[in-house]
Amino acid sequence: MRAGPELVYDPYDAAIVHNPFPVYARLRDEAPVYRNEQLEFYALSRYADVVEAHLDYETFSSAKGVTIEGDEAATPLLIVKDPPEHTLHRRIVAPLFTPRRISALEPFIRQTAAELLDPLAGLDTFEFVDEFAIRLPMHVISELLDIPLELRDEIVHLAGLVASGLGRDASPEEAVAAKGLTVLLVELASQRRRQPGSDLVSLLMTTPVDDGAGGTRMPGDAELGTRFLELAFAGHETVAKLISNAIIALKWHPDERSRVVADPGLLPKAVEEALRWDPPSHYQGRTTTREVTLHGVTIPADHRVLLMTGAALHDAREFPDPERYDLDRPLERHVGFGLGRHMCLGSSLARMETRVALEEFLTRYADWELVEGGAVRALQGNLRGLKQLQVSVTPRAGRPQTLSR
């Protein structure tokens, strides 16, 4: 019997980024605890193992970074903190994402979606990502953070370049963009200090932080700029990718799309299944604090482990016929936005934005085609989505000119 091809999982390989799911299937079946010697990480790919690791933050720590390289570990980002420090910082940020505050944003989200889509009326084709998917969440998170309107387009542009450089081969342009975005947000934090408001960053500047010597201090402008960056970047890049991934899912499954068009009450299910079918983040990095043995493989302490969310959500042990986008699929314990202590704080907001985005788009366009060569996959570390999506649209008969309300 001929041996099959060697199993190699490299998350920076362009072919794997384009379609990682065949490799994910092999990882789950052949090497549920996989070791990449070159990049020096282990990978967990089965749903049960990924869920357990997410919940066991004491063993699978975020403190040394959540990417393969872990370069972000030295920053004050919330995602690289473990309890008790993580608990304190999360408690400070949490008031921004209460159900009441998120619900109050829906009219703004819907109006913004309409204002982005309505100028496209009459066009045969348009760029879905640039014109809609990335702009909608940026306006929403900017509203929450009170980012001035005149800076939003520049932040979208710079953040997009930064996201493109999340892999190992950031270009000089991407490195300059990262520096430029940091400078812009630090200056914005400085302005906010001079003129505080009721937004989160204004709250954070009056909240003491650990000084590393047993005491507390007030955060500086650089730390506040980092918080701006964390919220602004996470609040629009991941949502933009989820919206685009959902559009692709509905295109490839026309029967399910027809059901959603006929019954908008199915939209929450459409969002949940899109989040399972192709989540915006396909892995989360952790570092072991002790030796762990799974499936006969021992992972030593102080080693990087990738929790493969994208692979786990296609595990047939939990999700029968996982490649099918199925609105009737029960989804009891979702890991599309993480789980446990590090579950995405803005997950409810992201779900609402995606639901409204799909509703506004589907109300205007019952069907659409992908322009040949118009879909370009982004190579952005653990983020998976499109940086370009050219669509050819057929307007729905009798659609209203705007759905603002």
C-alpha positions, 0 to 999 in steps of 0.5 A: 500500500502506498503511503499517503502524503506527509501531514504538514500543517503550516498556517502561513502556507497560502494553499492551506490558508485558501482551504485549510479544511482538508488538512484540518480533517487529517489533523483531527483523524491522524494527529489530534495533538500535532507538532510543527517542529519548524515553527515550534508549536503543538496544535489541538484540532478536535472539538472536545480538546479545544473546548477543554483547553479554552476552559482550562486557562490555568494550564493553557495560558494567554500571558505569553501571547496568543499568536504563534510568535507571541510578539504581543505578549509584551503589550498591555493588550487584554487578550494576553492577560490571565486572571486575576489581572485579566478579570480586573481589566475585563470588568473595566471594559465590560460596561461598554458591552452590556445588553442594554447598550448593545441593543441601543446601537441597533438603530445606528447600525441599521442606519449606517448599513443603509447609508453604505448600501444605498449609494451602490444602488444601480451598480451592476457590480461593487466591491463588497469588502471595501464598500460595506463589510469593513466600513460598517463595523468600523463605524460602529466601534468608532461610535462606541469609542467616540472616534472622530468621523474624519479619522475613520477612513484613515484608521480603516486603511491603516488597520487593513495594512496592519492586518495584512502584516500579521503573518511572518512577512510584513512588508515595509508598507505594513510596518509603516502602517502599524507605526502610523496607526499607533501614533494616531491612536496615541495622539487620540488618547492624548486628546481624550485626556485633554477633553474626556467624554463618556466613552470607554477610553475616558473611563480607562484613563481614570482607572488605576493599573498595576505598577508591577511593584505591588502598587497602582498607577494611572495609565499613560497615553501609550497604554490608552492608545493600545486600548484604542488599538485593541478595541478598534482593531478587534471590533472591525477586522473580525466582524468584517471577515465574519460578514464576508464569510457569511455572504460566501456561505449563503452563496454556496448554499442557495437553498439556505439563502432562499430560506433566509430571504423568505424568513428574516427570522432565521437570520440569528441562526444564519449568523451562528452557522456562518460563525461555525462554518468559517469563523473569522479567527481559526486558531488561538495561541496559548502556552502550557504552564505544566506538562499535558498528555493527550492522545498519547502525546505529551506536551511539555510545560512552557510550549506554544499550543494552538487551539484550532477553532476552525478545525474544532468547528468542523469536527464530525464527532460534534457536527455531523456533515460539517462542511454543509451550511445548515440553518437547522444545526443545533449549536449548544456550545459555540467556540467561534468567538472563544470560550471561558475567560477569554471569550470575545467580550464583543461577541454579542455586538459582532453577532448583531452587526452581522445579522443587521448587515445580512438583513440589509444586504439581502433586502436589497439583493435576493441573489448575487454572483461572485465576479470571476477573479474578484475574491482574494483571500487575506493572509493574516495570521489566525484571521481568515477572511477576504480582503476583496470580494467583487460581487455582481448583484441583481436588485430585489424588485420593489425594495425600499430606497432605505431601511433606516429606522 
